[in-house]
Amino acid sequence: MLAFGRALMSQPRFMLMDEPSMGLAPAVIDKVMASVREIADSGIGVLMVEQTPRQVWALPTTSWSWRAAR
């Protein structure tokens, strides 16, 4: 959350997030995803890399998913 605040202080038009929910408790993940939703709703573009796609798919945005080849 602190990183979001620091990034938003510069009034960005776009934010890149690399696994913002990594290592967090489920209740905190919900708060993080709610913050991401608010950021996107404010008109800031968001590109997020996340290993738990369920949370990302719950966001009202366009999302892509792919699996690594083995």
PDB file with one MODEL, atoms N, CA, C and O in Angstrom:
MODEL        1
ATOM      1  N   MET A   1       0.817  -1.178   0.000  1.00  0.00           N
ATOM      2  CA  MET A   1       0.000   0.000   0.000  1.00  0.00           C
ATOM      3  C   MET A   1       0.872   1.258   0.000  1.00  0.00           C
ATOM      4  O   MET A   1       0.542   2.253  -0.645  1.00  0.00           O
ATOM      5  N   LEU A   2       1.959   1.202   0.712  1.00  0.00           N
ATOM      6  CA  LEU A   2       2.871   2.343   0.733  1.00  0.00           C
ATOM      7  C   LEU A   2       3.426   2.599  -0.664  1.00  0.00           C
ATOM      8  O   LEU A   2       3.549   3.747  -1.090  1.00  0.00           O
ATOM      9  N   ALA A   3       3.761   1.522  -1.374  1.00  0.00           N
ATOM     10  CA  ALA A   3       4.287   1.678  -2.731  1.00  0.00           C
ATOM     11  C   ALA A   3       3.246   2.303  -3.646  1.00  0.00           C
ATOM     12  O   ALA A   3       3.590   3.114  -4.506  1.00  0.00           O
ATOM     13  N   PHE A   4       1.977   1.941  -3.478  1.00  0.00           N
ATOM     14  CA  PHE A   4       0.913   2.559  -4.272  1.00  0.00           C
ATOM     15  C   PHE A   4       0.871   4.060  -3.999  1.00  0.00           C
ATOM     16  O   PHE A   4       0.817   4.869  -4.925  1.00  0.00           O
ATOM     17  N   GLY A   5       0.896   4.414  -2.737  1.00  0.00           N
ATOM     18  CA  GLY A   5       0.851   5.830  -2.361  1.00  0.00           C
ATOM     19  C   GLY A   5       2.013   6.618  -2.936  1.00  0.00           C
ATOM     20  O   GLY A   5       1.838   7.720  -3.457  1.00  0.00           O
ATOM     21  N   ARG A   6       3.197   6.043  -2.837  1.00  0.00           N
ATOM     22  CA  ARG A   6       4.388   6.723  -3.383  1.00  0.00           C
ATOM     23  C   ARG A   6       4.260   6.909  -4.890  1.00  0.00           C
ATOM     24  O   ARG A   6       4.582   7.970  -5.424  1.00  0.00           O
ATOM     25  N   ALA A   7       3.791   5.877  -5.564  1.00  0.00           N
ATOM     26  CA  ALA A   7       3.650   5.955  -7.017  1.00  0.00           C
ATOM     27  C   ALA A   7       2.584   6.976  -7.410  1.00  0.00           C
ATOM     28  O   ALA A   7       2.758   7.712  -8.381  1.00  0.00           O
ATOM     29  N   LEU A   8       1.488   7.023  -6.666  1.00  0.00           N
ATOM     30  CA  LEU A   8       0.395   7.928  -7.004  1.00  0.00           C
ATOM     31  C   LEU A   8       0.747   9.395  -6.766  1.00  0.00           C
ATOM     32  O   LEU A   8       0.137  10.284  -7.360  1.00  0.00           O
ATOM     33  N   MET A   9       1.722   9.650  -5.907  1.00  0.00           N
ATOM     34  CA  MET A   9       2.130  11.030  -5.646  1.00  0.00           C
ATOM     35  C   MET A   9       2.668  11.720  -6.897  1.00  0.00           C
ATOM     36  O   MET A   9       2.602  12.944  -7.010  1.00  0.00           O
ATOM     37  N   SER A  10       3.197  10.943  -7.832  1.00  0.00           N
ATOM     38  CA  SER A  10       3.751  11.525  -9.058  1.00  0.00           C
ATOM     39  C   SER A  10       2.687  11.700 -10.147  1.00  0.00           C
ATOM     40  O   SER A  10       3.012  12.068 -11.276  1.00  0.00           O
ATOM     41  N   GLN A  11       1.429  11.439  -9.814  1.00  0.00           N
ATOM     42  CA  GLN A  11       0.309  11.573 -10.741  1.00  0.00           C
ATOM     43  C   GLN A  11       0.553  10.843 -12.060  1.00  0.00           C
ATOM     44  O   GLN A  11       0.569  11.462 -13.124  1.00  0.00           O
ATOM     45  N   PRO A  12       0.744   9.511 -11.985  1.00  0.00           N
ATOM     46  CA  PRO A  12       1.051   8.746 -13.196  1.00  0.00           C
ATOM     47  C   PRO A  12      -0.180   8.578 -14.087  1.00  0.00           C
ATOM     48  O   PRO A  12      -1.315   8.701 -13.626  1.00  0.00           O
ATOM     49  N   ARG A  13       0.057   8.298 -15.349  1.00  0.00           N
ATOM     50  CA  ARG A  13      -1.023   7.939 -16.261  1.00  0.00           C
ATOM     51  C   ARG A  13      -1.116   6.423 -16.389  1.00  0.00           C
ATOM     52  O   ARG A  13      -2.108   5.887 -16.883  1.00  0.00           O
ATOM     53  N   PHE A  14      -0.056   5.736 -15.931  1.00  0.00           N
ATOM     54  CA  PHE A  14       0.035   4.286 -16.086  1.00  0.00           C
ATOM     55  C   PHE A  14       0.854   3.712 -14.939  1.00  0.00           C
ATOM     56  O   PHE A  14       1.842   4.320 -14.526  1.00  0.00           O
ATOM     57  N   MET A  15       0.463   2.552 -14.417  1.00  0.00           N
ATOM     58  CA  MET A  15       1.235   1.892 -13.357  1.00  0.00           C
ATOM     59  C   MET A  15       1.487   0.438 -13.737  1.00  0.00           C
ATOM     60  O   MET A  15       0.591  -0.239 -14.242  1.00  0.00           O
ATOM     61  N   LEU A  16       2.693  -0.037 -13.497  1.00  0.00           N
ATOM     62  CA  LEU A  16       3.076  -1.427 -13.690  1.00  0.00           C
ATOM     63  C   LEU A  16       3.210  -2.050 -12.307  1.00  0.00           C
ATOM     64  O   LEU A  16       3.961  -1.550 -11.469  1.00  0.00           O
ATOM     65  N   MET A  17       2.485  -3.140 -12.066  1.00  0.00           N
ATOM     66  CA  MET A  17       2.515  -3.800 -10.755  1.00  0.00           C
ATOM     67  C   MET A  17       2.979  -5.236 -10.930  1.00  0.00           C
ATOM     68  O   MET A  17       2.419  -5.983 -11.732  1.00  0.00           O
ATOM     69  N   ASP A  18       3.990  -5.617 -10.188  1.00  0.00           N
ATOM     70  CA  ASP A  18       4.526  -6.968 -10.241  1.00  0.00           C
ATOM     71  C   ASP A  18       4.122  -7.708  -8.973  1.00  0.00           C
ATOM     72  O   ASP A  18       4.708  -7.501  -7.911  1.00  0.00           O
ATOM     73  N   GLU A  19       3.124  -8.566  -9.091  1.00  0.00           N
ATOM     74  CA  GLU A  19       2.619  -9.399  -7.999  1.00  0.00           C
ATOM     75  C   GLU A  19       2.365  -8.602  -6.713  1.00  0.00           C
ATOM     76  O   GLU A  19       3.029  -8.832  -5.702  1.00  0.00           O
ATOM     77  N   PRO A  20       1.417  -7.675  -6.746  1.00  0.00           N
ATOM     78  CA  PRO A  20       1.156  -6.874  -5.551  1.00  0.00           C
ATOM     79  C   PRO A  20       0.596  -7.672  -4.370  1.00  0.00           C
ATOM     80  O   PRO A  20       0.618  -7.185  -3.239  1.00  0.00           O
ATOM     81  N   SER A  21       0.097  -8.885  -4.611  1.00  0.00           N
ATOM     82  CA  SER A  21      -0.467  -9.675  -3.510  1.00  0.00           C
ATOM     83  C   SER A  21       0.495 -10.724  -2.957  1.00  0.00           C
ATOM     84  O   SER A  21       0.130 -11.487  -2.062  1.00  0.00           O
ATOM     85  N   MET A  22       1.706 -10.767  -3.477  1.00  0.00           N
ATOM     86  CA  MET A  22       2.659 -11.802  -3.078  1.00  0.00           C
ATOM     87  C   MET A  22       2.958 -11.763  -1.573  1.00  0.00           C
ATOM     88  O   MET A  22       3.377 -10.736  -1.038  1.00  0.00           O
ATOM     89  N   GLY A  23       2.736 -12.887  -0.911  1.00  0.00           N
ATOM     90  CA  GLY A  23       3.074 -13.027   0.500  1.00  0.00           C
ATOM     91  C   GLY A  23       2.091 -12.396   1.465  1.00  0.00           C
ATOM     92  O   GLY A  23       2.377 -12.308   2.659  1.00  0.00           O
ATOM     93  N   LEU A  24       0.938 -11.956   0.980  1.00  0.00           N
ATOM     94  CA  LEU A  24      -0.023 -11.290   1.843  1.00  0.00           C
ATOM     95  C   LEU A  24      -1.130 -12.246   2.298  1.00  0.00           C
ATOM     96  O   LEU A  24      -1.422 -13.235   1.624  1.00  0.00           O
ATOM     97  N   ALA A  25      -1.732 -11.946   3.427  1.00  0.00           N
ATOM     98  CA  ALA A  25      -2.867 -12.711   3.932  1.00  0.00           C
ATOM     99  C   ALA A  25      -4.079 -12.458   3.035  1.00  0.00           C
ATOM    100  O   ALA A  25      -4.185 -11.387   2.437  1.00  0.00           O
ATOM    101  N   PRO A  26      -4.993 -13.423   2.930  1.00  0.00           N
ATOM    102  CA  PRO A  26      -6.162 -13.259   2.055  1.00  0.00           C
ATOM    103  C   PRO A  26      -6.967 -11.979   2.315  1.00  0.00           C
ATOM    104  O   PRO A  26      -7.427 -11.345   1.366  1.00  0.00           O
ATOM    105  N   ALA A  27      -7.143 -11.596   3.567  1.00  0.00           N
ATOM    106  CA  ALA A  27      -7.898 -10.372   3.871  1.00  0.00           C
ATOM    107  C   ALA A  27      -7.184  -9.134   3.345  1.00  0.00           C
ATOM    108  O   ALA A  27      -7.827  -8.182   2.904  1.00  0.00           O
ATOM    109  N   VAL A  28      -5.875  -9.147   3.391  1.00  0.00           N
ATOM    110  CA  VAL A  28      -5.098  -8.010   2.891  1.00  0.00           C
ATOM    111  C   VAL A  28      -5.112  -7.993   1.363  1.00  0.00           C
ATOM    112  O   VAL A  28      -5.131  -6.926   0.751  1.00  0.00           O
ATOM    113  N   ILE A  29      -5.103  -9.163   0.759  1.00  0.00           N
ATOM    114  CA  ILE A  29      -5.164  -9.245  -0.707  1.00  0.00           C
ATOM    115  C   ILE A  29      -6.437  -8.576  -1.208  1.00  0.00           C
ATOM    116  O   ILE A  29      -6.405  -7.857  -2.207  1.00  0.00           O
ATOM    117  N   ASP A  30      -7.551  -8.804  -0.529  1.00  0.00           N
ATOM    118  CA  ASP A  30      -8.808  -8.165  -0.928  1.00  0.00           C
ATOM    119  C   ASP A  30      -8.688  -6.646  -0.885  1.00  0.00           C
ATOM    120  O   ASP A  30      -9.206  -5.963  -1.769  1.00  0.00           O
ATOM    121  N   LYS A  31      -8.025  -6.115   0.109  1.00  0.00           N
ATOM    122  CA  LYS A  31      -7.838  -4.669   0.222  1.00  0.00           C
ATOM    123  C   LYS A  31      -6.926  -4.144  -0.890  1.00  0.00           C
ATOM    124  O   LYS A  31      -7.175  -3.081  -1.458  1.00  0.00           O
ATOM    125  N   VAL A  32      -5.873  -4.898  -1.190  1.00  0.00           N
ATOM    126  CA  VAL A  32      -4.954  -4.500  -2.261  1.00  0.00           C
ATOM    127  C   VAL A  32      -5.698  -4.464  -3.593  1.00  0.00           C
ATOM    128  O   VAL A  32      -5.562  -3.509  -4.358  1.00  0.00           O
ATOM    129  N   MET A  33      -6.485  -5.505  -3.870  1.00  0.00           N
ATOM    130  CA  MET A  33      -7.219  -5.558  -5.134  1.00  0.00           C
ATOM    131  C   MET A  33      -8.278  -4.454  -5.199  1.00  0.00           C
ATOM    132  O   MET A  33      -8.549  -3.923  -6.276  1.00  0.00           O
ATOM    133  N   ALA A  34      -8.873  -4.109  -4.067  1.00  0.00           N
ATOM    134  CA  ALA A  34      -9.817  -2.988  -4.040  1.00  0.00           C
ATOM    135  C   ALA A  34      -9.093  -1.684  -4.373  1.00  0.00           C
ATOM    136  O   ALA A  34      -9.642  -0.827  -5.065  1.00  0.00           O
ATOM    137  N   SER A  35      -7.874  -1.536  -3.886  1.00  0.00           N
ATOM    138  CA  SER A  35      -7.083  -0.346  -4.200  1.00  0.00           C
ATOM    139  C   SER A  35      -6.727  -0.308  -5.684  1.00  0.00           C
ATOM    140  O   SER A  35      -6.772   0.751  -6.311  1.00  0.00           O
ATOM    141  N   VAL A  36      -6.373  -1.459  -6.241  1.00  0.00           N
ATOM    142  CA  VAL A  36      -6.061  -1.528  -7.674  1.00  0.00           C
ATOM    143  C   VAL A  36      -7.305  -1.140  -8.470  1.00  0.00           C
ATOM    144  O   VAL A  36      -7.204  -0.407  -9.454  1.00  0.00           O
ATOM    145  N   ARG A  37      -8.458  -1.616  -8.061  1.00  0.00           N
ATOM    146  CA  ARG A  37      -9.713  -1.277  -8.733  1.00  0.00           C
ATOM    147  C   ARG A  37      -9.949   0.238  -8.683  1.00  0.00           C
ATOM    148  O   ARG A  37     -10.341   0.834  -9.687  1.00  0.00           O
ATOM    149  N   GLU A  38      -9.715   0.858  -7.531  1.00  0.00           N
ATOM    150  CA  GLU A  38      -9.886   2.308  -7.406  1.00  0.00           C
ATOM    151  C   GLU A  38      -8.912   3.068  -8.304  1.00  0.00           C
ATOM    152  O   GLU A  38      -9.274   4.072  -8.916  1.00  0.00           O
ATOM    153  N   ILE A  39      -7.684   2.582  -8.375  1.00  0.00           N
ATOM    154  CA  ILE A  39      -6.679   3.218  -9.235  1.00  0.00           C
ATOM    155  C   ILE A  39      -7.128   3.154 -10.688  1.00  0.00           C
ATOM    156  O   ILE A  39      -7.080   4.156 -11.400  1.00  0.00           O
ATOM    157  N   ALA A  40      -7.566   1.973 -11.129  1.00  0.00           N
ATOM    158  CA  ALA A  40      -8.022   1.811 -12.515  1.00  0.00           C
ATOM    159  C   ALA A  40      -9.268   2.650 -12.784  1.00  0.00           C
ATOM    160  O   ALA A  40      -9.396   3.255 -13.849  1.00  0.00           O
ATOM    161  N   ASP A  41     -10.181   2.685 -11.824  1.00  0.00           N
ATOM    162  CA  ASP A  41     -11.408   3.474 -12.000  1.00  0.00           C
ATOM    163  C   ASP A  41     -11.134   4.972 -12.082  1.00  0.00           C
ATOM    164  O   ASP A  41     -11.934   5.724 -12.637  1.00  0.00           O
ATOM    165  N   SER A  42     -10.008   5.399 -11.533  1.00  0.00           N
ATOM    166  CA  SER A  42      -9.672   6.820 -11.570  1.00  0.00           C
ATOM    167  C   SER A  42      -9.095   7.243 -12.929  1.00  0.00           C
ATOM    168  O   SER A  42      -8.824   8.422 -13.154  1.00  0.00           O
ATOM    169  N   GLY A  43      -8.911   6.266 -13.832  1.00  0.00           N
ATOM    170  CA  GLY A  43      -8.413   6.586 -15.164  1.00  0.00           C
ATOM    171  C   GLY A  43      -6.943   6.276 -15.373  1.00  0.00           C
ATOM    172  O   GLY A  43      -6.406   6.513 -16.455  1.00  0.00           O
ATOM    173  N   ILE A  44      -6.292   5.753 -14.360  1.00  0.00           N
ATOM    174  CA  ILE A  44      -4.880   5.384 -14.484  1.00  0.00           C
ATOM    175  C   ILE A  44      -4.811   3.978 -15.078  1.00  0.00           C
ATOM    176  O   ILE A  44      -5.468   3.060 -14.587  1.00  0.00           O
ATOM    177  N   GLY A  45      -4.012   3.813 -16.134  1.00  0.00           N
ATOM    178  CA  GLY A  45      -3.827   2.496 -16.728  1.00  0.00           C
ATOM    179  C   GLY A  45      -3.032   1.606 -15.795  1.00  0.00           C
ATOM    180  O   GLY A  45      -2.101   2.068 -15.135  1.00  0.00           O
ATOM    181  N   VAL A  46      -3.391   0.327 -15.735  1.00  0.00           N
ATOM    182  CA  VAL A  46      -2.713  -0.623 -14.847  1.00  0.00           C
ATOM    183  C   VAL A  46      -2.332  -1.866 -15.636  1.00  0.00           C
ATOM    184  O   VAL A  46      -3.176  -2.474 -16.294  1.00  0.00           O
ATOM    185  N   LEU A  47      -1.068  -2.239 -15.568  1.00  0.00           N
ATOM    186  CA  LEU A  47      -0.596  -3.510 -16.090  1.00  0.00           C
ATOM    187  C   LEU A  47      -0.080  -4.288 -14.891  1.00  0.00           C
ATOM    188  O   LEU A  47       0.849  -3.849 -14.212  1.00  0.00           O
ATOM    189  N   MET A  48      -0.685  -5.451 -14.628  1.00  0.00           N
ATOM    190  CA  MET A  48      -0.335  -6.207 -13.431  1.00  0.00           C
ATOM    191  C   MET A  48       0.048  -7.631 -13.799  1.00  0.00           C
ATOM    192  O   MET A  48      -0.644  -8.297 -14.569  1.00  0.00           O
ATOM    193  N   VAL A  49       1.157  -8.086 -13.239  1.00  0.00           N
ATOM    194  CA  VAL A  49       1.582  -9.471 -13.337  1.00  0.00           C
ATOM    195  C   VAL A  49       1.217 -10.109 -12.006  1.00  0.00           C
ATOM    196  O   VAL A  49       1.603  -9.610 -10.949  1.00  0.00           O
ATOM    197  N   GLU A  50       0.478 -11.206 -12.051  1.00  0.00           N
ATOM    198  CA  GLU A  50      -0.021 -11.812 -10.813  1.00  0.00           C
ATOM    199  C   GLU A  50      -0.114 -13.321 -10.993  1.00  0.00           C
ATOM    200  O   GLU A  50      -0.531 -13.795 -12.050  1.00  0.00           O
ATOM    201  N   GLN A  51       0.272 -14.084  -9.965  1.00  0.00           N
ATOM    202  CA  GLN A  51       0.209 -15.542 -10.023  1.00  0.00           C
ATOM    203  C   GLN A  51      -1.143 -16.091  -9.578  1.00  0.00           C
ATOM    204  O   GLN A  51      -1.423 -17.272  -9.783  1.00  0.00           O
ATOM    205  N   THR A  52      -1.978 -15.261  -8.976  1.00  0.00           N
ATOM    206  CA  THR A  52      -3.315 -15.700  -8.554  1.00  0.00           C
ATOM    207  C   THR A  52      -4.336 -15.014  -9.447  1.00  0.00           C
ATOM    208  O   THR A  52      -4.832 -13.937  -9.117  1.00  0.00           O
ATOM    209  N   PRO A  53      -4.653 -15.639 -10.581  1.00  0.00           N
ATOM    210  CA  PRO A  53      -5.511 -14.971 -11.570  1.00  0.00           C
ATOM    211  C   PRO A  53      -6.930 -14.715 -11.095  1.00  0.00           C
ATOM    212  O   PRO A  53      -7.590 -13.821 -11.625  1.00  0.00           O
ATOM    213  N   ARG A  54      -7.428 -15.467 -10.114  1.00  0.00           N
ATOM    214  CA  ARG A  54      -8.801 -15.247  -9.657  1.00  0.00           C
ATOM    215  C   ARG A  54      -9.034 -13.803  -9.219  1.00  0.00           C
ATOM    216  O   ARG A  54     -10.065 -13.212  -9.538  1.00  0.00           O
ATOM    217  N   GLN A  55      -8.075 -13.240  -8.490  1.00  0.00           N
ATOM    218  CA  GLN A  55      -8.223 -11.856  -8.047  1.00  0.00           C
ATOM    219  C   GLN A  55      -8.190 -10.885  -9.230  1.00  0.00           C
ATOM    220  O   GLN A  55      -8.942  -9.911  -9.261  1.00  0.00           O
ATOM    221  N   VAL A  56      -7.335 -11.149 -10.179  1.00  0.00           N
ATOM    222  CA  VAL A  56      -7.213 -10.266 -11.337  1.00  0.00           C
ATOM    223  C   VAL A  56      -8.474 -10.345 -12.191  1.00  0.00           C
ATOM    224  O   VAL A  56      -8.964  -9.321 -12.665  1.00  0.00           O
ATOM    225  N   TRP A  57      -9.003 -11.548 -12.390  1.00  0.00           N
ATOM    226  CA  TRP A  57     -10.202 -11.704 -13.207  1.00  0.00           C
ATOM    227  C   TRP A  57     -11.414 -11.044 -12.555  1.00  0.00           C
ATOM    228  O   TRP A  57     -12.376 -10.710 -13.246  1.00  0.00           O
ATOM    229  N   ALA A  58     -11.383 -10.853 -11.248  1.00  0.00           N
ATOM    230  CA  ALA A  58     -12.493 -10.202 -10.555  1.00  0.00           C
ATOM    231  C   ALA A  58     -12.508  -8.692 -10.803  1.00  0.00           C
ATOM    232  O   ALA A  58     -13.523  -8.037 -10.566  1.00  0.00           O
ATOM    233  N   LEU A  59     -11.405  -8.143 -11.271  1.00  0.00           N
ATOM    234  CA  LEU A  59     -11.343  -6.710 -11.569  1.00  0.00           C
ATOM    235  C   LEU A  59     -12.098  -6.431 -12.870  1.00  0.00           C
ATOM    236  O   LEU A  59     -12.021  -7.224 -13.809  1.00  0.00           O
ATOM    237  N   PRO A  60     -12.820  -5.322 -12.935  1.00  0.00           N
ATOM    238  CA  PRO A  60     -13.601  -5.022 -14.145  1.00  0.00           C
ATOM    239  C   PRO A  60     -12.731  -4.441 -15.249  1.00  0.00           C
ATOM    240  O   PRO A  60     -12.886  -3.281 -15.631  1.00  0.00           O
ATOM    241  N   THR A  61     -11.825  -5.246 -15.751  1.00  0.00           N
ATOM    242  CA  THR A  61     -10.886  -4.785 -16.770  1.00  0.00           C
ATOM    243  C   THR A  61     -10.698  -5.871 -17.815  1.00  0.00           C
ATOM    244  O   THR A  61     -11.282  -6.951 -17.726  1.00  0.00           O
ATOM    245  N   THR A  62      -9.890  -5.572 -18.784  1.00  0.00           N
ATOM    246  CA  THR A  62      -9.478  -6.575 -19.756  1.00  0.00           C
ATOM    247  C   THR A  62      -8.284  -7.305 -19.183  1.00  0.00           C
ATOM    248  O   THR A  62      -7.359  -6.683 -18.660  1.00  0.00           O
ATOM    249  N   SER A  63      -8.300  -8.632 -19.279  1.00  0.00           N
ATOM    250  CA  SER A  63      -7.157  -9.396 -18.765  1.00  0.00           C
ATOM    251  C   SER A  63      -6.799 -10.510 -19.733  1.00  0.00           C
ATOM    252  O   SER A  63      -7.647 -11.013 -20.470  1.00  0.00           O
ATOM    253  N   TRP A  64      -5.543 -10.880 -19.717  1.00  0.00           N
ATOM    254  CA  TRP A  64      -5.029 -11.972 -20.519  1.00  0.00           C
ATOM    255  C   TRP A  64      -4.361 -12.958 -19.588  1.00  0.00           C
ATOM    256  O   TRP A  64      -3.832 -12.590 -18.539  1.00  0.00           O
ATOM    257  N   SER A  65      -4.393 -14.214 -19.988  1.00  0.00           N
ATOM    258  CA  SER A  65      -3.774 -15.258 -19.173  1.00  0.00           C
ATOM    259  C   SER A  65      -3.072 -16.244 -20.099  1.00  0.00           C
ATOM    260  O   SER A  65      -3.560 -16.555 -21.186  1.00  0.00           O
ATOM    261  N   TRP A  66      -1.924 -16.726 -19.649  1.00  0.00           N
ATOM    262  CA  TRP A  66      -1.249 -17.780 -20.376  1.00  0.00           C
ATOM    263  C   TRP A  66      -0.447 -18.629 -19.413  1.00  0.00           C
ATOM    264  O   TRP A  66      -0.048 -18.181 -18.338  1.00  0.00           O
ATOM    265  N   ARG A  67      -0.220 -19.866 -19.825  1.00  0.00           N
ATOM    266  CA  ARG A  67       0.566 -20.784 -19.020  1.00  0.00           C
ATOM    267  C   ARG A  67       1.920 -20.983 -19.681  1.00  0.00           C
ATOM    268  O   ARG A  67       2.056 -20.940 -20.903  1.00  0.00           O
ATOM    269  N   ALA A  68       2.901 -21.200 -18.845  1.00  0.00           N
ATOM    270  CA  ALA A  68       4.249 -21.446 -19.362  1.00  0.00           C
ATOM    271  C   ALA A  68       4.319 -22.841 -19.964  1.00  0.00           C
ATOM    272  O   ALA A  68       3.751 -23.790 -19.422  1.00  0.00           O
ATOM    273  N   ALA A  69       5.005 -22.959 -21.065  1.00  0.00           N
ATOM    274  CA  ALA A  69       5.201 -24.272 -21.675  1.00  0.00           C
ATOM    275  C   ALA A  69       6.211 -25.059 -20.875  1.00  0.00           C
ATOM    276  O   ALA A  69       7.145 -24.499 -20.303  1.00  0.00           O
ATOM    277  N   ARG A  70       6.020 -26.334 -20.840  1.00  0.00           N
ATOM    278  CA  ARG A  70       6.956 -27.209 -20.096  1.00  0.00           C
ATOM    279  C   ARG A  70       7.641 -28.158 -21.013  1.00  0.00           C
ATOM    280  O   ARG A  70       8.457 -28.965 -20.568  1.00  0.00           O
TER     281      ARG A  70
ENDMDL
END
